[in-house]
Amino acid sequence: MALTRRGGPVELDAGYSVEIDAVDEAGWRRILAAFRDASIYQTWPYEEVRAGRSNISHLVLRKDGEAVAAAQARLMTLPLIGAGIAYVRWGPLWRRGAHEADTEAFRQAVRALRNEYACRRGLVVRLRPRLFREVHSHFASILSAEGYARDLGVMERTLRLDLTKSTEELRKGMRPHWRRYLKVAEKNDLEVVEGSADALFEAFIGIYRELVRRKSFAEPNDIREFRAIQQRLPADQKMMILLCKAQGRLCAGLICSAIGDTALYLFGATSDAGLKSRGSYLLHWRLIERLKSAGIATYDLHGINPQTNPGTYKFKADLCGSNGEDVHFLGQFDSCTSALSRGCVTLGDRLRGAMRTLAGKAARGRIDGPADARDPRLATGNKEYPKRLGTNTGGRGPFGSVLSGSSRSCF
């Protein structure tokens, strides 16, 4: 982990104030609804299920009394010594409704996060903001000026489909291969079932388990957590579930989250019996139609890695075609004033990296397959923090959770 400047809190500019853990779940839901860059990763149920209520914290930045930025952090600390990390995924939120994006609100928000969690609590503050190098490169200098260092070893890419185009443009822009299989699916007399009910989630898990067995890859072990998250999410934040049936039998399914102005592809699977139906192509197209009707501006395919997962990359790239944008996330940024927390987190990073390398070597060659038939997050190497430091979920010692091998376990 890169070193960052030491020192105490930096005063917010005139007119700005900050609230820490002063909002309840209903209040946080209202705050999220005001931001275009909100996502499932910043919802209350997501972190409550993943980390536990006592391990999440909420920061709200106000200017002249109005909320202009916000962030939900997952807190992970080692027992007794209190060293640890405050992890913010796809935050802070700073793009408000119809307002113009206010870069200064972002600056003050990252300053407030550092003040609270690095300076006052002695934790490493780790941000993975929803910013892209091709669009937001100047934000790196803002983060540097506010005491954050970028980890150049964390490089992630994704594909984003522009849903402001007409359906005719989107279909025409697909690559011929993808458009051809969509036509095949449309002629196959397939039935699509849509909704957010738990019964649909349970049905999806069934074909997802078939996928895991068929492909013999290590299951991410979080599909059940996402089901629990779905049960806790309010109606306006629930994930969208689309299932495809061929002759009355499930053949494909996908799960997507649409919060703010961007939809996020979370899971996709094809059943053993459904590989030739091309149902996944029909589901993605039906989803695109639904997202457009709901006013969603962008469909994020949630990660690509052409080198390690060329099949998944081709599926997503062919879908986007000329209407997609291949972008790189701006990166991971850390700030820390405590040598103890820095040392503990650095050790955890190294242990996790070593275990991930070993797991990758063991799994290499076993997870490639139809791109539509896999958890799309396996395509990126994107990882996420374990539920809490010191919880032994697969490894040994104080960083056991880091060694669990989960595809989402990371920090």
N, C-alpha and C positions, 0 to 999 in steps of 0.2 A: 504494500500500500504506500502510495506517495506521501511524503511529508507535507504538512500544511503549516501555515503560520500559527504561532502560539499567541496567546493574548486573551484579554477579556472581551466582554460583549461590546458591540459597536452600536451606538445609539441610532434608532430609526430616524428617518428624516421627519421634519415637521409635518404634522397632520396625520401621521400613521401611528397606529396602536396595535397591540397584539393581545389575543386571548388564548390561553392554554387550558385545554380540557374544561372549557366553560360551556360546552354544548352537549345536549343529549342526542340520542339516536335520531329522533324526529327532526331535531334542529339541524343535524348534519345532513340529513336527506334533503332538507330545504336548501341548504347551502350548495350541495352538489348540483341541484337542479338549476342553479344560476350560472353554471360554468359550462362552456362549450367543450372544454377539454377534460371533462369528467369521464371516468371509466370505472369498470367493475373493480379494478384494483384499489380504488379510493372509496369504495362503499364500506359502510360499517360492517355488514354481515361478512364480507370477504375476509377482513382481518380478524374479526371476532372468531370465526370458525377456524381460520388458519393458525392464529396465535393465542387466542384467549382474550377475554375482555380486559384483564389486568395488564396486558402487554401491548395495548395500543394507546396512542395519544393523538390529540387533535389540536391543530394550530389554525387560528383564523386571524388574518391580517385585515385591519380596517383602516379606511381613510375617511376622515371626517364622519366616522360612525358607520360607514357602509362597507360591507365585506368585499374586498377587492382581490383577495387571494386566500388559499386554504391548503392544508396538507394533512393527511393522515399518515402517521409513522408507526411502524412496528418496532417495539422496543425489545431487545434481547440482551440480557445482562447475566454475568456469571454470579452465582450465589456468593454471598459474604463480601467479595471485593467490589462488586458493583460495576466492574468494567464491562463494556459491551458496545452495542451499536443501536442507532436509530435509523431504520431503513425506510425510505420513501420511494415507492415505485409509482412512476408516472405522475409525479407531483414535483413541485406544488402546482395547484390549479390557479390559473391567472387570466384565462380568456373568458371574460364575462359576456353572456348573452349577446345582445345586439351592440354592446359597447366595442369600440376599437381596442385591439390588444394593447395593453399598457405595459411596456417593458419595465417601467419603474416599479410597478407592482410586483413583478417577478423579482427584481433586485431586492426590494425590501423584504419579500417573503423568504428568500434564501438567507438573507442576513438574520431574520428573526429565527429561522430554524437553527442556524449556527449558534446564535446567542443562547437559545434555550437548551438545546441538546448537547452541544459540544462544550460551550463555556460554562453553563450553569450545572449540567448533569455529568459532564466529563465523559460523554460517549463519543464514539465515531459517528458522524452524520454522513450517511451514504444516500445520495440522490441518483435516481435514474429517471431524469425528466423526459417527458414526452416531447422531445425536440429532435430535429433532424439536421444533420450536417449540411445538407444541400439547401436548407431553408433558413436555419437558425444559427449559422456558424458564429455570429457575433455574440451569442449568449455564452460561449465558452470564456470570453474575456470578462464578462460580467461575473461569472462564477469564480474565476481566478481572482478578480479584484476583491471578492467577498470572502476569500480565504479557502476556496475549494481547489483541490488538485484532481485533474482528470487521470483515470487509470487507462493508459493507452493499450492495455492488454485486453480490454473489454470492447469488442467491436461487434455490433449487431446490425443486421439489415432486415428490411421488410419490404413488401409490395403493398402499395396503396392504390385502390381503384377509385377513380373519380366518378361518383354517382350523380354529379350534376349534369352529366351527359344524358341524352335521351336513351331510351331502351334500344332504339334502332342503332344509335351510334355505339352503344356498349356491345351489342351483338355483332355488329359489323367489325368492330375493333378486335374481337377475339381472333386468336390464331386459328387457321383452318382446321387443324387437328381437333381443337377443343370444340369449335362450332360443329364439326361433323359428328362428334360423339353426343353433343347436346341434341342434335336432330334425331339420332338413333334412339336416345332416351325418350324423346317426345313421341316417338312412334311405337314405343313398347307397352303402351296401355298401363302406365304406372300410376299409382295413387299416392298423393302427397298428403300427409297429416301434419298439421302445424299447431303449436300452442306452447304453453309454459307449465303445464300440469306435471305433478310428480310422476304420474303413471307413464307419461311420455319419456321422462328422464330415465325411469326404470327400464323401459323398453330399449332405449338407446344403450344403456349399460350392457344389455344382453348381447348386442351385436359388437359392442366394443370389446367385450371379453372374447368373442370369437376371433376378432382381429388380433388380440394379444397372443392367443394360442397359435393362430395360423402363422404369424410373423415371428414368433419366438423372441420377441424383444422384451426387455425389462419394463414392466408396467410402471408408469409414473406414480401410481399409488395416490392419486389425488382426485380421481373421478368421483369417489364417494364424498370427498370434501366439497366438491362443486355441487353435488346434489344437496348436501346440507346447506350450502350457501344459497342455493335456489329456493329452498324451503323458507329461508329467513328473509330473502329480499322482498321489498314491497312490490306491488303489481307493476308499477311503472319502471322498475329496475330489473325485473326478472329476465333471465336469458331466454332467447328464442330457440325452440327445439323443432326441427323439421325431420320427419321420418318418411321414407319412401317404401312402398309396398309393391311387390310384383306377385300377381295371382294370390293376393291376400297375405303374403308372407313378407316380413321386413327384409329389405335388401340393402338399405343405406340410411344413414342419419348424420345430422350435423347439429352442433350447438354454437350459438353466436350470442354475443352481448352487444346491445346497442344503447349506449348511454352517452349523452352529449351529442356531438355532431358526427361521431365516428362509430362504426360497427366493427367488432373485433371477432374474428373467427377463432373459436376456442377448441372444439373437438370435431373430428370427422371419422366415420368408420363405414366399412362395407361388410356385409355378412358373407359367410362362406358361400351361400347359394346365390348371392347377388352380384358376383364379380362381373358377369357379362351383361347385366341390365343397364349399366351406365347411369344408375339412379343418382349417384353423387353429382353428376353433371346437371341433372334436372333440379336437384335440391339447391345447388348454388345459384342457378338462374332464378328459381322461384324466390330464394332469399333476396337476391338483388332487386327483384321487382317489389318485394315487401319493404325493403329498406328505402327505396326511392319514394314509395307512397307515404312513408313515415317522415320524409324530409331529411333523412340521413345523407350527409354530404360525401362521406368517404367510407370505403370498406377496406379495413386493414386485414391482410391475409396472415398476419401474426408470425412473421419470421421466415427467412429463407437462408439456405446455405448451399449454393450450387455445387460446392466441392464435396461435402460430406453427404448430402442428400439431393442428388440431381433429379431424382424422380419427383419428389415433392416440389422442387423448384420449378420443373417443367410444367406440372399441373397448374401451379399458381400463375406462372408467367404467361402460359397460354390463355388462361382465363382473362387476365388483365389485358394482354395484347397491347395495342397502341394507346389504350386508355389508362394504363397503369403507370405508376412511378416507383422506381427502384430507389429506395432511400436508406441511408445509414443513420442510426440513432447517434445523437451527439455524444453519448457516452455515459460513463459512470463517474461520479464526482464525490470525493470524500473530503471532509473537514474534521480535524481533531486537535484538541489542545492537551489531551491526556496521553502521556507516554504509555501508561498501563493499558488503556483501552486500545491504543494503536498496536501495541505488541500482541495483545490477545487476538485482535481481529486479523492481524497479519498472519499469525500462526494458523488461525482457522482457515484463512484463504489458502494458505499453502497446503494444508492437509486436505482440504476439499479438492484443490486442483490436482493433487496427486491421485486421490481416489477416483476423480472423474476421468483422468487419463487412463487408469487401469480399467475402469468400466467401459470406456470408449473402445479400447483395444479388444475387450472381450465381446462387445456387441457389434463391432464393425463387420459389415457384410451380412448382418442378420436383420437389420431394420429397414433396408431398402425395399421398396415395393410400390404399389399404386399410390400415388400421392394423395388421392382422395380417401384413402383407407387407413389413415393414421392420425394420431394426435398431432396437429400441425405444429405444436411447439417443439416437437422432437427435431424439427428441421433446422433449428437455429442454434442450438447450444445455449439458448436462453435459460438461465437458472434463476432461482429465487431463494431467499433466505429460508432456513428451517424455521419451525415454529418458535423455538426459543433456544438460546444457548444453554448448554448444560443438561438438555434432555436427551437421554440416550435412546435413539430410535433405530440404531443399527450399527453404530460404531462403538468405540470404547473411550472412556475418559470424559473430561469436561466438554469436549467438542464432539460428542457422540453423534448428535443430530447432523453435524456437518458431514459425517462419514456415511450417512444412510444410503447414498447412491440414488436417491430420488431425483427424477429429472427436474424437479422444481427446487430441490434443496441447494441453496447457494447463498454465499455472501461474499 
